Amino acid sequence: MPVNLSAPDPAALHPIAGVCIGVTEAGVRKANRKDLTVFLLDEGTKVAGVFTKNRFCAAPVQICREHLANGSDIRAMVINTGNANAGTGSDGLARANATCDGLARELGIKATQILPFSTGVIMEPLPVERIVAGLPAAIAAATPDNWGNAASGIMTTDTIPKAFSTQVQISGKTVSVTGISKGAGMIRPNMATMLSFVATDADIAPALLKDLVRDLADQSFNRVTIDGDTSTNDSFVLMATGKAGNAEITSMDSADGKLLKAALLDVAQKLSQAIVRDGEGATKFITIRVDGGKTGEECRQVAYAIAHSPLVKTAFFASDPNLGRILAAVGYAGIEDLEQGGIDLYLDEVHVAKQGGRNPEYREEDGQRVMKQSEITVRVSLGRGTASDTVWTCDLSHEYVTINADYRS
């Protein structure tokens, strides 16, 4: 069961003017499940994305990068689950391109105006014939209020759909932001997450979108980890239709720009944290905050060392305050001039280690009380500067091994 996370209420997900979404069953891998989703975007919609840094990136990632780089007016996206189309070589590229060609024929647009996305099993041929055959039904089902179905349609090992929405007043106009994501394992996004799509009807200058999507990813999806694995298919896409009627935002540092960015970041962070809460076999949601660093980069370095440690994660699963494991992870994080005498460690409000050693006032029962909670904050103070950063992760349970051992069966 996900940690303190419930399924979204479809009625609470605001439609985004200029975006219609269709979902259908194409039988990509399994029968009788929604596995094919299309996004239809009005002309003039601005689109930007960031993608995995895994050098073994999937065929659809390569094509998305190409289509965005050539300045195409993106008018549609097609997403399949059940098959990642990764590790498939030139044949995979041909099949991903054939998917774009099929949707382009249905919509009367160019294949370069389409972004393809795939998620699922790696190193298996994409059943492009089933996907193309399912496109008419997906298009026919397209409506503005289909975000809830889309959140379900892009799931793989997720136990629950992930979708959030908010509204903000900008230039006297109501601006909406709605997003969905999928991901539960193979998560240490080195850009974003496995798949996430966020749309707004705000009017934003085209030149701002590329930096904005990267900045949003860096403050949300690039701050979560489940198992330390960077997927071959990670993709985060931001769409801005400009239909809200607000004055065009030409700077994210303006008052309107800050309002919009806060709304977008709110949705992106909720989506990224939902992935951790639904981590494969997760029973606990853990916030790791590192402060007192010389730079934000070294704070993240320490936070990820803690978050990736199987010994730390299994201790949290067992509610065992074996907290020397956390200090050990801090020590091997790779900060060569780190002075252990300056380090303090807290579990929520419990002061565990003081100036590099066990706090004389720390009691084991206090640590265990915190460890038994479903949500825990680990705070490490490095005592060497003013920088800080935060990473979100989960514990590592028996169920994680079971899910991944049986994933293809």
N, C-alpha and C positions, 0 to 999 in steps of 0.2 A: 504494500500500500504506500502511496506517496506520502511524504511527511508534510502534514498540515496544508494540503493542497486539494482543492475540490474541482470538479469539472466546471468549465465556464457556462454561464447562462447565455444561450445564444441571443436572447432578447437584450442583453446588456452590452452586446458588441455593436458599436455604431457602424452603420454602412458608410463607406467612403465614396462620395460622389465621383464618378469617373472610373470606378472599379466594379466589375461584375465577376463572380466566381461560380464555376460549375464543378461538380464532383460526381463521379460515376464509378461503376465496377467494370474493370477491364480484364480481370483475371490475370494480372501480371505475374503473380506467384501463387496466390490462393484464390479459390472461388468464393463468391458471396462476401466480398469485403470491398469497401470503397478504397480504391488505390490509384485513381487518376483524377487530377485536379487541374483546371485551367483558370488562369487569371486573364480577363479581357480588359485592356486599359484604353481609355479614351485618348484620342489624338492629343498630343501636347503634354502627356504625362511625362514627368522627368523621373528617370530611374538610375540608381547607382547601386553598386554592390561591392562587397569584399568577400574573398574566398580563401580556402585553405592554403597554408604554406607547405603542405605535404607535397613533396616533389613527385609523388606517385598519384597525382590528382586525377580524378575521374574525367571521362570524356565530356560530360555535360559542363563541368567546371571550365574546361579548356574552351568550349564553344561560347559559354557565357562571357568569359573574358574577351574573347575575340569580338563578339557582337557589341559589347559595351565599348570596347576600345575604338571601334571604327565609327563611333558616333551615330549608330542607328537610332531611329525613333522607335523605341521599344513599345510594342502594342499588345504583347501577350506573353504569358509564361505557361509552361506545361510541366507538371510535377508528377512523377510516378513513385510509388513505394513498392517494396518487394524485390527490387533489383537496383544495385548501385551503379551499374555500367562503369565499373572501375576495374583496372587491371585487365582491360579487354582490348588494348592496342588499337590498331587502325580500324578494325572491325567495329569496335565500340564507338569510335568517332563517326563512322559511316551510319551507324544505327541512331545515334543522337541527332545527326544531321537529317536523317530520314524522318525522325519525329518532328523536327522543325518544319520540314517540307510538307508533311501531312497537315499540320495545323495551319500553315500558311495557305495551302489550297482551300481549306475550309473557310478561312477568314478573308481571303482575297488580299493578303498582304505579302510582304517579302519574308523569306525564311530568316533573314538577318534581323528582322524586327521581333524575333521570338527568343526568349531565354529558356533553355531546358534544364530541368533538375531531376536527379534520381537519388534514391536512397534505398538501402537494403543490402542484399548479399553481394559481396565482391567476387570478381573473376568468373561471372556467369554471363552469357550473352543476353543482351536486352531483348525481350520479346516485342520488338518494335511493331510487328503486325497486329498484335493485340492492342497495343497502345493507340495506333493509328485508327484501328477499327472502333475504339471507344471514344474517339474525339467528338464525333457528332452528338453523342448523348451528353457528354460533358458540356459542350457548348449550349445545347438545348436547355440544360439545367441551370445555366448561369443566371444569377440574380445578385443584386447588391448586398443582400442580407444573408449571404451563405458562408460567413466566416466560421461559424461553429462547425458546419459540415467539413469545411476545408481543414480545420484543425484536426479533425478525426481522420480525414483522408490522407494526411501525410505521415501518420504514425507508423513506427515499426515496432520496437520493443517497448515503446511507451505504454504505460498502463492507463494514462488519462490524457485527453486532449489539452493543449496549452494555448490559451488565447486571452488577451487583455485589451482594454479599450479605455480611452479617456477623451475629455473635451476641454478646451481652453478658449478664453475670449481674446482675440487678437484683432486690433484695429476695428473694434466694435462688431466683429463677426465671430460666430461659433466655429472653431476649427476642431476637427475630429482626428484622432489617431487610433488605429486599430492594428493589431499584429497577432500572428500565430507563429508557433515554432514546434519542432519535434526534436527529440533527442533524449536518451536515457543512458546510453553507454557509448564507449569509444569517444569520450568527451574530454579533451583538453584543447579547446578551440585555440588555434594559433591565428586567429582573425575574428572568428564569430562563433557560430555553433554548427551543428550538423545541417539544419535547414531552418531559416527564419525569414518571414516576410512581414514587413511593417509598411503601412500606407497612411498617408495623411492627405487631406484635401487643401492643405495650406498652399499658398502661392509663394514659392521660393525661387530665387535666382538660380538658374541652372549651374552656374559656376560654384555654388556653395555645396551642392549635394555630395560630391565625391569626398570632400574632407569631412562633411557632416556624418556620413555613414561610417567612415573609419573611426571617427571620434566616438560615436555612439557604441560601436563594437568594442573599442578599447576600454570603455567604462562599464561594460555589461558582459557581453559574451566572452571577452578576453579576460574575465576575472572569475571564471568558473572552471571547475575540474571535477570529474568523477573518477577517472582511472588513469589519467595522464596520457591517453592515446589521442593523437590528432587525426581526425578522420580524413579520408580521401575526398570527401564530398562536401565539406563545410561551406556553407553559403549563407550570407546575410544580405538581403535586398531591401532597399528603401525606395518607396514610390511616393511622388508628390504630384497630385493631379491639378492643383491650382484652382479648384472649383469652389473654395469656401468664400471667395470674394474679398479677402483681406488685401490690403496694400502689399505689393510684392516685398518680401523680406530680402534685402540686399546685403545684410551683414548679420551673422549670428551673434555679434556683440551688441547689437541694438536691443532696445527693450523688447520689441516683438520677437527678435531672434532668440533671446534668452527664454522667453515664455514658451516658444515652440520647442526649443531644444530640451527644456525641462520636461515637457509633456512626452516627447519622443523617448527621452532617457528613462522616464518612469515606466513606460511600456516595455522598453528593451530590457531593463533590469528585472522587471517582474517575469518576463519570458525566460531570461537566462537563469534566474533563481528557481523557476518552476522546473527547469531541466534537472537541476541538482536535487530538488525535492522529489523528483520522480526517477532519480538515479537507480539503475538496475539493482534491486535488492536493498535500497537505502532505507534505513530506519531513523536516521538523524540528519538534520540540516546544520552545518557547521560554518560559522563565520570566522575567518582567520584575519585578524587585523594586526599589522606590524607597523609600529611607529618608532620614532627616534632614530631613523636611518639617515645616512648622508644623502641618499637619492631615493626617489620612488622605485627605481629599477632594483636596487638591492633589497628594498622592502618586499617587492614582489618575489624576488629570488628566494627569500626566506619563507614567505607565505606559501609558495608553491612547493618548497622542500617539505614543509609540514603536511600540506594537503595531499601530496603524492605518496607519502610514506605508507606502505601497507601495514607496518607495525603500528603506526599512529592510528590509522583508520580502523584496524581490527580492535585496538584497545577501546576506541569509541563505541564500536558495535557491542563489545562485551561490558560496557560501562565500567571499565577497569582503569582507575586513575594511575596508570603506569606512565607518569608524566615525564620521566627521564627520556622517553622516546621523542617527545617534542623538543627537548633541549638538544638531543643528539642531532635531530634534523636541522635545527638552527645552526649547529656547529658544522655540519657538512654541506651547508647551502652554497659554499664557495666564496664567502667573504674572507679574504686572506688575512686582513688586519683586524678582524673582529676580536674585541676584548670581552671575554666571558664574564669578567667582573662587572660589566655594565648592563647585563641582561636581567630583565624582570619578566616573569611569566604569570599571567592571570587566566583563570577559567571563570567566565562571567566576572563576578565581583570578588572571587576568591583569589588571594595573592599567594601563588604557589611557590615561586622562586624569586629570591631577592638578591640582587647584585651577584648573580651567577651561582647561587647556592640555594638550598631549601630554606624557605622562609621559616624562621623559628616558630612563628604563630600559625603556620599551616597545619591543618588536621586532615588526615586521610578521609574521614567521613564527610568533610566539606567538599573535597574533590569528587568523591563518589556521588554525592547528592547532585552536583552539576552534571556529571557524566551520564546520569540516568535520564536527563531531560531529552526531549525530542529536538530542541533547538539549543545550541551551545555557541558561545563566543569565546574563542581563544585569542588573547591579546599578548603580543610579545613586544616589549620595549627594548630596543637595541642600545639606547643610551649613547648615541654617537652623532645625532643631528636632529633635524626638525621634519624630515620627510616621513610620509606614511602612505600605506596602501592597504587594500582589502581584497581578499579572495574568498569565494564561497565554494564549499565542497560538502561531501557526505561521508558516511562511514562505509566500511567494506564488510559485507555479510556473506554467509554461506550461499544465499540466494543469487548473489552476483555470479558466482562460479557456475551454479546450476543453469542460469539463463544463458550464459555464454557458451557453456558446454553443449547445450541443446539448441543453439540458435538456428541452425540450418535444418533441423528435423521437424 
